[in-house]
Amino acid sequence: MQNPHEQTHNTLLARIINNMEHLNESIVDMNKMIHQANKNNLDNEMLANMWESYVRNAEYNLQATGSRQENLNEGGDEPKTEEQGKRT
């Protein structure tokens, strides 16, 4: 005797398999795009690392030589605009 739900199960399994194949293809495409984006960003990443290293080295050298000056905007002192300067 044949199972009455067998055809429904087979249809559902076929749909699941088809959807999984499409999902797998989409994931492969997405991985290719992510790989390409990472490859395109290598130059930017290298430049950012170089700049960060430069800033650290400059800060260290300025502190070591005693030449470091505090930022003008530290301590809440905002630079005045021309209009504010005229009022005071």
Z-matrix of the N, CA and C atoms (Angstrom, degrees):
N
C 1 1.445
C 2 1.528 1 108.91
N 3 1.311 2 113.63 1 137.37
C 4 1.462 3 119.82 2 -175.79
C 5 1.527 4 110.29 3 -88.86
N 6 1.339 5 114.92 4 142.69
C 7 1.456 6 121.54 5 179.17
C 8 1.528 7 108.70 6 -70.81
N 9 1.346 8 118.30 7 126.50
C 10 1.471 9 120.09 8 -177.87
C 11 1.534 10 112.73 9 -68.24
N 12 1.305 11 117.50 10 -21.62
C 13 1.462 12 120.40 11 -178.27
C 14 1.525 13 112.74 12 -95.26
N 15 1.318 14 116.75 13 0.17
C 16 1.470 15 120.25 14 -175.48
C 17 1.526 16 111.85 15 -61.87
N 18 1.322 17 117.53 16 -42.78
C 19 1.462 18 119.92 17 -179.15
C 20 1.533 19 110.61 18 -64.93
N 21 1.323 20 117.40 19 -41.23
C 22 1.465 21 121.08 20 177.91
C 23 1.523 22 110.41 21 -63.01
N 24 1.328 23 116.44 22 -43.75
C 25 1.465 24 120.54 23 179.02
C 26 1.520 25 110.94 24 -62.32
N 27 1.324 26 116.28 25 -43.49
C 28 1.467 27 120.00 26 179.94
C 29 1.528 28 111.40 27 -64.17
N 30 1.320 29 116.37 28 -39.60
C 31 1.465 30 120.48 29 178.50
C 32 1.529 31 110.46 30 -64.59
N 33 1.331 32 115.81 31 -45.04
C 34 1.465 33 119.48 32 178.73
C 35 1.523 34 111.41 33 -63.96
N 36 1.323 35 117.60 34 -41.99
C 37 1.464 36 120.71 35 178.04
C 38 1.525 37 111.07 36 -62.53
N 39 1.330 38 117.09 37 -39.97
C 40 1.465 39 120.69 38 178.65
C 41 1.531 40 110.22 39 -63.48
N 42 1.336 41 116.64 40 -41.56
C 43 1.470 42 120.04 41 178.21
C 44 1.523 43 111.18 42 -65.08
N 45 1.330 44 116.38 43 -41.91
C 46 1.466 45 120.41 44 179.24
C 47 1.520 46 110.13 45 -62.79
N 48 1.321 47 116.92 46 -44.90
C 49 1.470 48 120.78 47 179.95
C 50 1.519 49 110.33 48 -62.55
N 51 1.323 50 117.32 49 -43.54
C 52 1.466 51 121.51 50 179.39
C 53 1.534 52 110.52 51 -62.14
N 54 1.330 53 116.62 52 -45.09
C 55 1.467 54 120.18 53 179.29
C 56 1.521 55 111.28 54 -63.97
N 57 1.324 56 117.43 55 -38.70
C 58 1.461 57 120.75 56 178.74
C 59 1.530 58 110.78 57 -65.83
N 60 1.319 59 117.92 58 -37.13
C 61 1.468 60 120.69 59 177.04
C 62 1.524 61 110.47 60 -63.47
N 63 1.340 62 116.21 61 -43.83
C 64 1.472 63 119.77 62 178.28
C 65 1.528 64 110.97 63 -64.97
N 66 1.320 65 116.50 64 -40.91
C 67 1.460 66 120.55 65 178.15
C 68 1.520 67 110.72 66 -62.42
N 69 1.317 68 116.61 67 -43.35
C 70 1.464 69 121.22 68 179.52
C 71 1.528 70 110.73 69 -61.92
N 72 1.324 71 117.43 70 -42.93
C 73 1.467 72 120.97 71 177.91
C 74 1.531 73 110.74 72 -62.30
N 75 1.329 74 116.33 73 -41.58
C 76 1.466 75 120.30 74 179.60
C 77 1.523 76 111.21 75 -64.76
N 78 1.321 77 116.95 76 -39.61
C 79 1.462 78 120.46 77 179.48
C 80 1.522 79 110.47 78 -67.12
N 81 1.326 80 117.47 79 -38.77
C 82 1.466 81 120.49 80 177.19
C 83 1.527 82 109.74 81 -62.51
N 84 1.336 83 117.35 82 -44.43
C 85 1.469 84 121.03 83 178.02
C 86 1.526 85 111.31 84 -62.35
N 87 1.334 86 116.46 85 -42.67
C 88 1.459 87 120.34 86 179.54
C 89 1.523 88 110.58 87 -63.57
N 90 1.329 89 117.84 88 -41.64
C 91 1.461 90 120.97 89 178.48
C 92 1.525 91 111.26 90 -62.43
N 93 1.333 92 116.91 91 -38.48
C 94 1.466 93 120.27 92 177.21
C 95 1.528 94 110.49 93 -63.65
N 96 1.330 95 116.51 94 -42.16
C 97 1.464 96 120.37 95 180.00
C 98 1.525 97 111.18 96 -66.79
N 99 1.323 98 117.45 97 -40.72
C 100 1.467 99 120.67 98 178.20
C 101 1.518 100 110.10 99 -64.53
N 102 1.329 101 116.82 100 -41.13
C 103 1.465 102 120.47 101 177.85
C 104 1.529 103 110.32 102 -60.99
N 105 1.328 104 116.83 103 -43.26
C 106 1.463 105 120.97 104 179.43
C 107 1.529 106 110.83 105 -64.97
N 108 1.339 107 117.30 106 -41.48
C 109 1.469 108 120.54 107 178.73
C 110 1.524 109 110.48 108 -63.72
N 111 1.327 110 117.25 109 -42.43
C 112 1.467 111 120.40 110 178.00
C 113 1.520 112 110.80 111 -63.10
N 114 1.326 113 116.57 112 -39.78
C 115 1.462 114 120.85 113 178.68
C 116 1.530 115 110.33 114 -64.07
N 117 1.333 116 116.52 115 -40.35
C 118 1.462 117 120.88 116 179.93
C 119 1.525 118 112.08 117 -69.63
N 120 1.325 119 117.80 118 -25.32
C 121 1.467 120 121.41 119 -177.39
C 122 1.518 121 113.63 120 -90.46
N 123 1.321 122 118.81 121 -1.90
C 124 1.462 123 120.79 122 -177.84
C 125 1.527 124 112.07 123 -59.38
N 126 1.329 125 117.45 124 -43.56
C 127 1.468 126 120.56 125 -179.99
C 128 1.530 127 111.04 126 -62.76
N 129 1.338 128 116.62 127 -42.49
C 130 1.467 129 120.06 128 179.09
C 131 1.521 130 110.98 129 -64.60
N 132 1.324 131 116.49 130 -40.87
C 133 1.464 132 120.33 131 179.50
C 134 1.525 133 110.66 132 -64.08
N 135 1.325 134 116.36 133 -42.34
C 136 1.458 135 120.04 134 179.68
C 137 1.535 136 110.25 135 -64.38
N 138 1.321 137 117.30 136 -43.38
C 139 1.463 138 121.03 137 178.28
C 140 1.528 139 111.03 138 -62.69
N 141 1.317 140 117.73 139 -42.00
C 142 1.467 141 121.13 140 179.05
C 143 1.523 142 110.57 141 -63.22
N 144 1.327 143 117.35 142 -41.36
C 145 1.467 144 120.51 143 178.10
C 146 1.523 145 111.28 144 -65.05
N 147 1.332 146 116.39 145 -41.05
C 148 1.461 147 119.87 146 178.56
C 149 1.528 148 110.36 147 -63.93
N 150 1.343 149 117.25 148 -42.80
C 151 1.456 150 121.08 149 -179.31
C 152 1.530 151 110.52 150 -64.96
N 153 1.316 152 116.68 151 -42.48
C 154 1.466 153 120.52 152 178.73
C 155 1.526 154 110.50 153 -61.92
N 156 1.315 155 116.56 154 -41.71
C 157 1.464 156 120.77 155 177.81
C 158 1.528 157 110.39 156 -64.66
N 159 1.322 158 117.28 157 -41.56
C 160 1.464 159 121.56 158 178.48
C 161 1.526 160 110.68 159 -60.27
N 162 1.324 161 116.99 160 -45.91
C 163 1.463 162 121.00 161 -178.82
C 164 1.524 163 110.29 162 -63.12
N 165 1.336 164 117.18 163 -44.11
C 166 1.468 165 120.41 164 178.35
C 167 1.519 166 111.15 165 -61.22
N 168 1.338 167 116.63 166 -45.87
C 169 1.462 168 120.53 167 -179.39
C 170 1.524 169 111.67 168 -65.47
N 171 1.317 170 117.06 169 -41.43
C 172 1.464 171 120.38 170 179.06
C 173 1.525 172 110.15 171 -63.74
N 174 1.327 173 117.12 172 -43.43
C 175 1.466 174 121.11 173 178.79
C 176 1.528 175 110.45 174 -61.50
N 177 1.323 176 116.77 175 -44.59
C 178 1.467 177 120.93 176 179.24
C 179 1.532 178 110.72 177 -61.66
N 180 1.331 179 116.32 178 -47.25
C 181 1.467 180 119.98 179 -178.30
C 182 1.526 181 112.16 180 -65.28
N 183 1.319 182 117.46 181 -38.40
C 184 1.465 183 120.09 182 177.79
C 185 1.525 184 111.04 183 -65.96
N 186 1.316 185 116.86 184 -39.72
C 187 1.466 186 119.38 185 177.71
C 188 1.522 187 110.82 186 -68.80
N 189 1.338 188 117.03 187 -39.77
C 190 1.465 189 120.87 188 -178.10
C 191 1.528 190 111.44 189 -65.93
N 192 1.319 191 117.38 190 -33.91
C 193 1.467 192 120.34 191 -178.77
C 194 1.523 193 112.19 192 -91.77
N 195 1.331 194 116.87 193 -6.58
C 196 1.462 195 120.05 194 -179.14
C 197 1.509 196 112.64 195 75.57
N 198 1.315 197 117.93 196 18.04
C 199 1.467 198 121.82 197 -177.32
C 200 1.518 199 112.88 198 -95.54
N 201 1.322 200 117.51 199 -1.34
C 202 1.464 201 120.21 200 -175.41
C 203 1.521 202 109.99 201 -71.52
N 204 1.332 203 115.56 202 134.16
C 205 1.457 204 121.58 203 176.47
C 206 1.518 205 107.83 204 -115.20
N 207 1.314 206 116.34 205 146.98
C 208 1.458 207 120.64 206 178.55
C 209 1.525 208 108.97 207 -70.97
N 210 1.337 209 114.90 208 153.19
C 211 1.456 210 119.62 209 176.17
C 212 1.519 211 110.26 210 -62.74
N 213 1.306 212 116.54 211 147.10
C 214 1.458 213 120.66 212 179.25
C 215 1.522 214 111.51 213 -66.87
N 216 1.326 215 117.72 214 -29.22
C 217 1.460 216 121.43 215 -175.96
C 218 1.519 217 112.87 216 -90.56
N 219 1.323 218 120.76 217 -1.15
C 220 1.457 219 121.52 218 179.42
C 221 1.517 220 109.79 219 -71.53
N 222 1.312 221 116.16 220 150.73
C 223 1.456 222 120.74 221 178.91
C 224 1.513 223 113.05 222 84.88
N 225 1.321 224 118.24 223 10.36
C 226 1.451 225 121.38 224 176.29
C 227 1.509 226 114.23 225 82.63
N 228 1.312 227 119.33 226 2.47
C 229 1.459 228 121.06 227 178.68
C 230 1.518 229 109.09 228 -81.27
N 231 1.309 230 115.11 229 105.61
C 232 1.453 231 119.97 230 179.00
C 233 1.518 232 108.89 231 -86.07
N 234 1.325 233 118.21 232 142.36
C 235 1.463 234 119.28 233 176.47
C 236 1.524 235 109.80 234 -65.72
N 237 1.297 236 116.27 235 143.28
C 238 1.455 237 121.12 236 -178.26
C 239 1.517 238 109.83 237 -85.94
N 240 1.323 239 114.38 238 144.05
C 241 1.453 240 119.60 239 173.85
C 242 1.519 241 107.59 240 -83.01
N 243 1.317 242 117.36 241 170.78
C 244 1.467 243 120.87 242 -179.77
C 245 1.521 244 110.90 243 -59.61
N 246 1.331 245 115.96 244 -40.83
C 247 1.455 246 120.43 245 -177.86
C 248 1.528 247 110.89 246 -65.29
N 249 1.335 248 117.12 247 -41.25
C 250 1.458 249 120.52 248 178.62
C 251 1.525 250 110.40 249 -67.38
N 252 1.314 251 117.84 250 -35.93
C 253 1.453 252 121.66 251 179.88
C 254 1.519 253 111.81 252 -65.89
N 255 1.327 254 118.09 253 -32.74
C 256 1.465 255 121.83 254 -179.74
C 257 1.521 256 111.45 255 -71.52
N 258 1.330 257 117.40 256 -32.05
C 259 1.457 258 121.34 257 -177.75
C 260 1.521 259 111.94 258 -71.84
N 261 1.314 260 117.92 259 -30.97
C 262 1.465 261 119.73 260 -174.32
C 263 1.494 262 112.16 261 -90.71
